[in-house]
Amino acid sequence: MNDFGMAGGRVGFLLVHDLGGTPSELHYLAGALHRSGYTVQCCQLPGHGGTQAQLVASTWQDWSAAVAAAYA
């Protein structure tokens, strides 16, 4: 997975990429938020950034669990 985080202040943002995307698309936004003093966490949704078969095999429940884990 290509999850990443940037430690900052007490207030934070959890960034989630779009369907078919990856966390790398959010690096510029994450960097800007971090430079403004925020904590940033970004998770890669299961099945994304891999093969078509991996994407097809993933479910919304897998995606929801990944977002919940990143939030925790």
C-alpha positions in Angstrom: 0.0 0.0 0.0 1.0 3.6 -0.6 -0.4 5.0 2.6 1.3 8.1 4.0 1.1 10.5 6.9 2.5 13.8 7.8 2.5 14.7 11.5 1.5 18.3 12.3 -0.9 20.0 14.6 -3.8 18.7 16.7 -6.3 19.2 13.8 -5.9 16.8 10.9 -7.2 15.8 7.5 -7.9 12.3 6.3 -7.5 12.3 2.5 -9.1 9.5 0.4 -8.4 9.3 -3.3 -11.0 8.9 -5.9 -12.2 5.7 -7.7 -9.3 4.5 -9.8 -6.9 6.8 -8.2 -4.0 6.4 -5.7 -2.7 8.4 -2.8 0.1 9.9 -4.9 -2.5 12.1 -6.6 -3.0 13.8 -3.2 0.7 14.6 -2.3 0.4 18.3 -3.4 -2.8 18.9 -1.4 -1.3 16.9 1.6 1.8 19.0 1.4 -0.1 22.3 1.4 -2.2 21.2 4.4 0.9 20.1 6.3 2.7 23.4 5.6 -0.3 25.1 7.1 0.3 23.2 10.3 -2.2 20.3 9.9 -1.7 16.6 10.4 -2.5 14.7 7.2 -3.1 11.0 6.7 -3.9 9.4 3.4 -4.8 5.7 2.8 -4.8 3.7 -0.4 -8.0 1.9 -0.9 -7.7 -1.9 -1.4 -7.6 -3.0 -5.0 -6.4 0.4 -6.2 -2.9 0.9 -7.7 -2.7 -2.8 -8.7 -4.1 -5.0 -11.3 -7.6 -4.9 -12.7 -8.3 -8.3 -11.0 -7.3 -6.8 -7.6 -9.7 -3.9 -8.2 -12.5 -6.1 -9.2 -12.0 -8.4 -6.2 -12.2 -5.5 -3.7 -15.5 -4.4 -2.2 -16.8 -1.2 -0.7 -16.5 -2.9 2.7 -12.8 -3.3 2.1 -12.6 0.4 1.2 -14.6 1.4 4.3 -12.4 -0.7 6.5 -9.2 0.9 5.1 -10.6 4.4 5.7 -11.6 3.5 9.3 -8.2 2.0 10.0 -6.5 5.2 8.6 -8.8 7.3 10.8 -7.9 5.3 13.9 
